[in-house]
Amino acid sequence: MLTGLANSVQLLTWQYADVGLHATERLPGATAAAVFNTVIGEATAGLLGLSLLLFPDGRLPSRRWRPALVSLVVGMALLVLAGTLRPGRYAEPFAQISNPFGLAGAGGVIDGVDFAGWLFVIAGIGLGAAAMVIRLRGARGIERQQLKLVLTVGSVAATAAALLMVTWLVWPTGQLQLRIAVLGLCFASVPLVAGVAILRYRLYEIEIVVNHTLVYVALTLILAAAFAATVMLLGTLLGRGSGWATAAATLVVAAAFRPLRARLQDAVDRRFNRARYDALRRVADFLEELRSGRAAPEEVEGVLREVLSDPTLELMFFLPESGLYVDARGVPVSDHPDAGRERVPVERGGQPLGLVLFDPASQENPTLLRHVVEAGGLAIEIARLHVALRRQLAEVEASRARIVAAGNEERRRLERDLHDGAQQRLVSIGLALRHAQHELSTSSPERASHTLDGALAEVALSIDELRELAHGLPPPQLDAGLGPALRELARRAPVPIEVKVPGERFDPGLETAAYFIACEGFTNAVKHADATRIELSAGRENGKLVVSVADDGVGGATPVAGSGLSGLSDRVAAHGGTLRIESDQGAGTTLTAELPCGS
């Protein structure tokens, strides 16, 4: 709209200046119109690039397009500068006027500035057209139709303008007024088509234009009055011409700008855009309830349905860890809307939070949804974090349930193996012993001896099966930790045991190894050393778990292949540790195992 207005003003002032300067009596303001038209005339071409770059939502496609905007602004500024400072007489049809602002002798430099300005503007227009093509690829529905219309008309206008420029270079003076009029229409055609989209398809809401105009006009008037009043008051007190008065007035205006703008926006919304005002007020009330703990973050979906009058609205949360979209219950959902529904992405601070799926037929004001989503961004982000946390907790609970189920399954397996294996062998051994007892009572010692040999073989097999079942299983005493397990071992011992173990917990595999080391050392002391006292200690030293068993027995213990001490040495080595045995004859035995456990 601004582009079309600027082009229209430029064309009208050009026509008025042309007619006014060539009339029998020069029309009032004709010279000023000629100066104005010459200064800004070329720069208005850059507004075409702005229309292409910002259509249809008034925003850049992304931050990467900022150089295009900068190119247009710089180019327009250079063209205005060149039009203002070019020395000599103006071009036709204003040749009878000399530029009052021209810099004598700087014509070559000004021509270079003008050329550079056109380069920047042409580059910006090209980038604007490219931006519109990229928008078209991702657009849908009405927006896509409007982009196609603007691109079509823009292409025709650009072609016509290019041909007109070529004829201008070949035939510089013929039909000047007609060609300028046609060129103006070419540049104005794109914003005119955009205006059709604004009014017909509400790609921009005209209420927003009116709304912002009222706010900023009132804001300007109030701040100007405040500035003037402050300058006058302080000027009276400090003296006219005081710089302090101007500085103080500037501070007053700067301090009042934001709160005054917010109040004016609130008042205008309440009077002219009641739907937007009520919706944003409801969202603000919900945020206050959320801060005070009177509302749950997940209720934000219901609030959006309420303020947008769309009971079918769905809010989906994006989980960056998994790349999934989930609903308020944490259930994964598809991010592709069904037929007849549309989606709006939700972002905050440049980070995606989720999507809003809605029924476009329920939205009389398409921009209201965007305003409401932006206002509720904090609540949506908190709700997303709650959903993600609840989903993680559910995964932890499911993991624990799987662990418990696996433990139960393992216990059932052991129960089956014991029932089918060792238990049956023990029953068989019992029957064999009962049979041997009967044979002894009937004076058949040879047969009884043979039966007992078979029973002993069954015992050996049962022991092997039990060892195989128990291999790698941590003893249940370690559930409470290494310290309580060793104290329980000492409590059941037939000789006094002094236990020195801190309450620190270690890796489960490490605690299991330490426990079996202590058990083996205790068993050797009781069975073979005739000890009357045992000292048992375990603790962290220099990044190692050190387990020590010392007794006051006869000493002389040596590891023998197949013995308990030999197996103990293998267990310690499997954990990357070392085992030392000090057992001089008659001086007792000290068994020390060092197992790496980190710092």
Secondary structure, DSSP 8 states (H G I E B T S, - for coil): -HHHHHHHHHHHHHHHHHHHHHSSS--TTHHHHHHHHHHHTGGGHHHHHHHHHHTTTTS-SSGGGHHHHHHHHHHHHHHHHHHHH--SB--TT-TT-B-TT--TT-HHHHHHHHHHHHHHHHHHHHHHHHHHHHHHHH--HHHHHHHHHHHHHHHHHHHHHHHHHHHHHHSSSTTHHHHHHHHHHHHHHHHHHHHHHHHHH-SS-HHHHHHHHHHHHHHHHHHHHHHHHHHHHHHHHH-TT-HHHHHHHHHHHHHHHHHHHHHHHHHHHHHH-HHHHHHHHHHHHHHHHHHHTSS-GGGHHHHHHHHHT-TT-EEEEEETTTTEEE-TTS-EE-SS--TT-EEEEEEETTEEEEEEEE-GGG-SSHHHHHHHHHHTHHHHHHHHHHHHHHHHHHHHHHHHHHHHHHHHHHHHHHHHHHHHTHHHHHHHHHHHHHHHHHHHHTT-HHHHHHHHHHHHHHHHHHHHHHHHHHTT---GGGGG-HHHHHHHHHHT-SS-EEEE--S----HHHHHHHHHHHHHHHHHHHHTS--S-EEEEEEEETTEEEEEEEE-S-------TTSHHHHHHHHHHHTT-EEEEE--TTS-EEEEEEEE---
